[in-house]
Amino acid sequence: MTSLLALSACKTHKPIVQVPVKTVERKVATLVPVYIPGDSTIVSAYFECDSLNNVLLKEISEQKSKNIATKFNFSNGELNYSAETKPDTVYISSDTIYIEKEIPLEIEIPLVEYRQTKFQNTFYIIGLISTAIFIVFMITEIKNINFLKFK
């Protein structure tokens, strides 16, 4: 009986398992708008006449891109030239990397010490019943003993 109790006395604890951290990286390509403000330029040319009343500037030319609006104005011997660009938005591609980490939370579960398993509880009940039978047996034997014989 003692050897059975010694073999079924304690239950071993399960080892703690460490959960690995899961990391997920996502690469997202997006277009980022960049605002380009309007710009302008002005060219002014002054004309003078020489002593013979000849104009010294003979020719002027213009080269521009399609988004530039220009204006010429010539009055009182002064040439005014202006060029303006409209504001625009340019989209530049950008790669954004999102890093997501799943970190496990450690939740402490209160440990109940000295809880019996079903196997241990069965031996406990068998021990109580055998102890009760032993006590009843001892009481009946004590009643049957004749104390007068020992004197």
PyMOL commands that set and color helices and strands:
alter all, ss='L'
color gray80, all
select helices_A, chain A and resi 2-7+118-144
alter helices_A, ss='H'
color red, helices_A
select strands_A, chain A and resi 22-36+39-46+68-75+78-85+88-102
alter strands_A, ss='S'
color yellow, strands_A
deselect
rebuild
show_as cartoon
